[in-house]
Amino acid sequence: MTDFLFLGMEIISTNIAKPTKVSWRGRDITTGIYKKPVQEAIFLGKEDVRNDAVIDRKHHGGEFKACYLFGSDYYPDWKIKFPHLNWEWGMFGENLTIEGLDEATLHIGASYKLGNSTVQITEPRQPCYKLGIRFGTQLVIKEFINYGHPGTYVKILEEGEVKKGDHLTPIASDNNAITIKQYNELVNSKHKDPELIKLAIANEGIRKEKREKLEKLL
């Protein structure tokens, strides 16, 4: 536990979006990818962040993807890759930008105190074309996957407010559980590691349908 505390995972920005219309392949779509920093606290609900635009409920929001966390430490690398963009927190569509977030230390199923809420680590971000729209090129999708720092979604065990300056503080974790980094590599690799598959299947923090799909690979 001391390793987690030493990291000092601190919220440095809270971000929400208004519905934004954009053009995509000749048609107009609405997206919530354009997150903007807000000064006030935001409320983490069971299905989503209150007042945040969640348009495509099939792929965003819901019990296992109620809130998205991304590490501020990765921003400098991306600014070098895309220097022409108008950079601000929330660029990756994250609700919470967190300093010290490290996917290699986040075990799926682990629970954390976050402001007045309690959250559980669930799964890494798998980017879709809307991230490409925000970055102005669909090539960012492959770059994001290859970069290997996808951030994490969380389940909200106890609803509550979070604000800038709050910390992600561990409550309970199984150090033998699969990490966000390991699970991300498993999902995106062509050659699946059987031992990682077994770890994923045994982890109830991962959605049942995803575990059943992995089980078929053994």
Summary of the structure (lengths in Angstrom):
residues: 218
radius of gyration: 16.7
end to end distance: 32.8
largest distance: 52.2
contacts: 673
relative contact order: 0.19
helix: 28%
strand: 29%
